Amino acid sequence: MAERDTSSGLTFDLRWRPRTAEFEDEMDTKDLVDLLRANPSLLKEEDMNRVVKHFRSRIDHAKEMLAEGRQGDTLHGAIKEVLDYRQWFSFTLYYNRRGERERELTNNAFYKFSGGEKAMAMYIPLLSAAFSRYSEARDDAPYVISLDEAFAGVDENNVRDMFDLLEKLGFDYIMNSAGLWGDYDTVSSLSICELVRPRNASFVTCVRYRWDGRTRHLLESPQELEAAGESAQEVRAVRDMVAAAAAEQ
């Protein structure tokens, strides 16, 4: 996150802190996670009792909150809330502009950002969090993400940097956008599909390209199109219709 080369010199930093125990029989998050990650066969009875007491305390707390009307409408909902592991940690996002001191990214600070900076403030932490989660997967697992209207409102230099981030994190991605090609020098290779619907036709076809890190190649040969799942006749027919429609206009 700190290495991003944004056009405005804006970088981010995420602090992830385990919460401390709230009640006497509970454990600090760090101690609890250490025990849960340990081999069960190696745990002492004392350790097992500490874990049991912790969750029993959390359930008792949920019952108290439900009785006082402070948490949900059902016991199931109250227990689900107090046992939610996402509440075991606190996450604080900080931002820094070149030449300025680091500050916490509060709502007030976020709303002062430009549209592109707001997008960066959301994309960079989310991609970093996804990578952190995927890092626990097997070595051969795909790091798949998908983005709808990807990088909308982000300027060209920052979009280039976002693709560099995707590349460095090793993501396999599927994304769509009205004007995003992805053919940046920060991308080593990419399969690109252009959806074409000429003159309000009753069909949409796909024109395929391949980016090799330097050049965007239109796939026209029968072998290339067969590998991409399209026939040369279909693509040429649509291309002729697009050309004819452009000539009419």
Secondary structure, DSSP 4 states (H G I P E B T S, - for coil): -TT---TT-EEEEEEEEEPPPSSTT---HHHHHHHHHS-GGG--HHHHHHHHHHHHHHHHHHHHHHHTT-S-SSHHHHHHHHT-GGGSEEEEEEEEETTS--EE--HHHHHTS-HHHHHHHHHHHHHHHHHHHHTTS-TT---EEEESSTTTT--HHHHHHHHHHHHHTT-EEEE--SS-----TT-S-EEEEEEE-GGG-S--EEEEEEE-SS-EEE--SHHHHHHHT--HHHHHHHHHHHHHHHHH-
